[in-house]
Amino acid sequence: MLASGRMLRDAHPLLSSRRVEIVLDTLDEAYDVVLVKAGPLGQPFSGAGLADKCQAVIVLVPDTVGEAMMTMLAQSLRRQGVAHVAFAPVTLEAKGGRMRGTAA
């Protein structure tokens, strides 16, 4: 596990840097599967900067998101060079002032 380090207002330049690409390539050579957890797309510390460095992306989506939105998101990720996009619907619930998701 690698820690993300300090939070940045705009992490996109860092996440899309050659340095991160080298780290991911090194991990890819050493392991069969490399999972990278990223924040929600569209937020400052999101996975958007990493998407084009990945062979596949699994997007957790609230079960209320429609098919049209998922198709649009998949097309956008494919235009960025992501070959495989999968969606995992989650049920969101408020608990203790925080949102939690449960995979279906």
N, C-alpha and C positions, 0 to 999 in steps of 0.2 A: 504494500500500500504506500502510495506517495501522498504526502500532504500537499494541499493546494497553496499553502503560504498565505501571505496577507491578501486581503480583499482589495481589489482595484476598482476605481469608478468605471473604467473602460478596459476590460480584460481582453478584448478582441485582438489588439496588436500582439499581445503576449501569446495568446492561444493559437494565433495563426502564424507564429514565428518559426523560423528554421530550427531554432533550439528545441522547441516542443516536438517538431517533426522528428528530430534526431532521437529524442527520448522515446517516442512512440515506436520508431523503427527498431531501436535497441531492444525494447520490451517485446516487440513482435518476433524478433529473432530468437529470444530466450524462452518464450512461452507459447503454448498452443492458442490460448485465448487471452486477450487483454481487454478488460472492461474499464471504461472511463465513465464515471458519474459526472454529469454536468448539470448546471442549473437550468431552469426553464428557458426555452427559446424565447427570444425577444427581451430578455432581461440582461442587465449589464454583464453578469458573469454567467453567460449561457454557453451551451455547447455548439453554437453556430460557428465559432472559430475553429472548432475541432472537426466538424462534420466532413470537410473535404480531405481530412487525413485518415479517415476510417474506411474500412472495407464495408461495414454495415452499421446501421444506426437502429436502435430500438427506442421508440418514442412512447413514453407513458402518457396517455391521454385520458382526460375525464370521460367516463362512459356517456356523458351528455354531448360530446363532440360528434357532429354528423359526418357522414361518409364523404361529403363534398369537401369539407375542411381537411380531412385526412388525405384525400387525393391531392389537393392543392399543396399541402405540406410535403408529401412524397415527391411530387413533381419538382418542387423547389430544391429539395435535397439532392435529387438526381441531377439537376442542372449544376449543382456544386460538385458533382463527381462521385457522389455516394451511390455505389452499385446496388446495394440492398437496403431497403427500408421496411421495418416491421413495426406495427402498432400494438401496444398492450393496453387495453382499456383498464382503467382503475376507477373504483368508486371512492369519491372524496367525502370525508366526514369531518366535521369540526369536533375537536377534542382538546380540552384544556386551552382554548384560545388559539390552537394551531390546526392547520389542515393536515389530514392524514389520508393517504391513498391505500386502497387494498386492491391488489391485482385480482382480476376475475379468473 
